[in-house]
């Protein structure tokens, strides 16, 4: 049986066809994409917001390398699918205009939330608070406004993703 999901509140009317059952939620909500340049398959659970790829095998060098770019929270929240020995991590998405990321303490699997933050311009004297490392006298002109991020419960990834895409669309419309 083929599952088709229609994303609501989506001005583009994108319809997603899910490929696999999620080891995290137990539902058929995983999108699989092949990357022909690396011969990797990337998987994203659209309900939980967790991602993995072919080479992220438990206790592998690829996991160690991947974790170098992860926050401590992402490492705490990783999940291992012992059925196929793959490791899943909470996603983060950054595009011009905003970022979607997990935030919280991570003392247990539910001790986090999704956050969506906008990129805001930094003007005038305010820029002096944001020097560019290694470039004396140069300052950032924009920053991620995490103080005013919109927060979503851990189980509401799809809602957070909708909010993220809305911010990106607004940013594109400003240009």
C-alpha positions in Angstrom: 0.0 0.0 0.0 1.5 3.4 -1.0 1.2 6.2 1.5 0.7 9.7 0.2 0.8 12.6 2.6 -0.4 16.1 1.8 1.3 18.8 3.7 -1.2 21.4 5.0 -0.5 25.1 5.3 1.9 24.8 2.4 1.4 27.4 -0.4 3.4 25.2 -2.8 1.0 22.2 -2.2 3.9 19.8 -2.0 2.8 16.2 -1.7 5.2 13.8 -0.1 5.4 10.0 -0.6 7.0 8.3 2.3 9.4 5.5 1.6 9.9 3.6 4.9 8.8 3.0 8.4 10.5 5.1 11.1 12.5 3.2 13.8 11.8 6.2 16.0 8.0 6.6 15.7 7.0 3.3 14.2 5.0 5.0 11.4 5.6 5.1 7.7 7.0 8.7 7.6 10.6 8.4 6.4 11.8 10.0 3.2 14.8 8.4 1.5 16.9 10.3 -1.0 19.9 8.9 -2.9 23.0 11.0 -3.4 24.6 9.9 -6.6 27.8 11.8 -5.9 28.5 10.0 -2.6 26.5 6.8 -3.2 24.8 7.5 0.2 21.2 7.2 1.0 19.9 9.9 3.4 16.8 9.3 5.5 14.6 11.8 7.3 11.8 10.9 9.7 9.3 13.6 9.0 7.5 13.1 12.3 10.5 13.1 14.7 12.9 15.3 12.8 15.7 12.7 13.0 18.0 12.0 10.1 20.6 9.4 9.2 22.6 8.3 6.2 24.1 5.0 4.9 27.5 5.4 6.6 26.2 6.4 10.0 26.7 2.9 11.5 26.9 2.5 15.3 30.5 3.0 16.6 31.8 3.9 13.1 34.4 6.4 12.1 31.7 8.2 10.1 29.6 8.7 13.3 32.7 10.1 15.1 33.3 12.5 12.2 29.6 13.5 12.0 29.5 14.2 15.7 32.3 16.7 15.4 29.7 19.0 13.8 27.0 18.2 16.3 26.0 20.1 19.4 26.2 18.2 22.7 22.4 18.0 22.7 22.4 16.4 19.3 24.9 13.8 20.6 22.8 13.1 23.7 19.6 12.7 21.7 21.0 10.4 19.1 19.1 7.1 18.6 20.5 3.8 17.5 18.4 1.5 15.3 19.9 -1.9 16.3 17.8 -3.6 13.6 20.0 -2.2 10.9 22.7 -0.7 13.1 22.2 2.9 12.0 22.5 6.0 14.1 19.8 8.8 13.9 20.4 12.4 15.0 18.1 15.3 15.4 18.3 17.4 12.3 19.2 21.1 12.0 18.4 23.2 8.9 20.0 26.5 8.0 19.0 28.6 5.0 19.3 32.2 4.2 16.7 33.8 6.5 16.6 31.3 9.3 17.4 28.1 11.1 15.6 25.1 12.6 17.4 23.3 15.4 16.8 21.3 18.6 17.3 23.0 21.9 17.0 22.0 25.6 18.8 19.9 28.2 18.6 16.4 26.7 18.7 14.7 30.1 16.1 12.3 28.7 14.7 11.7 25.2 11.8 14.1 25.7 13.9 16.9 27.4 14.2 19.1 24.3 12.1 21.1 21.9 12.5 22.4 18.3 13.3 26.0 17.8 13.0 28.2 14.7 14.9 31.4 14.6 15.1 34.2 12.1 18.2 35.9 10.8 18.1 39.6 11.8 20.1 42.5 10.6 22.6 44.2 12.9 22.9 48.0 12.5 25.0 50.8 13.8 26.7 50.5 17.1 25.0 47.2 17.8 27.4 45.6 15.3 30.4 46.2 17.6 29.0 43.4 19.8 29.5 40.9 17.0 33.2 40.9 15.8 34.2 38.5 13.1 36.8 36.2 14.6 40.3 36.7 13.1 39.3 39.8 11.3 40.2 42.9 13.3 37.8 45.8 12.8 35.2 43.7 10.9 31.8 42.9 12.3 28.9 40.7 11.4 25.9 42.5 9.7 23.4 39.8 10.7 22.8 37.2 13.4 20.5 34.4 14.4 17.8 35.8 16.7 17.7 32.8 19.1 16.4 35.0 21.9 13.1 35.4 20.0 13.0 32.0 18.5 9.7 30.2 18.1 9.6 27.0 20.2 7.8 23.7 19.4 7.4 20.5 21.5 9.7 17.6 20.6 6.8 15.7 19.0 5.8 18.7 16.8 8.7 18.6 14.3 6.3 19.0 11.3 4.8 22.2 12.8 8.3 23.5 13.4 9.3 22.6 9.8 6.2 24.5 8.5 7.3 27.6 10.6 10.8 27.3 9.3 9.7 27.2 5.6 7.4 30.2 6.3 10.4 32.2 7.5 12.5 31.2 4.5 9.6 32.1 2.1 9.3 35.5 3.8 13.0 36.1 3.5 12.9 35.2 -0.2 10.0 37.6 -0.8 12.0 40.4 0.8 14.8 40.0 -1.7 
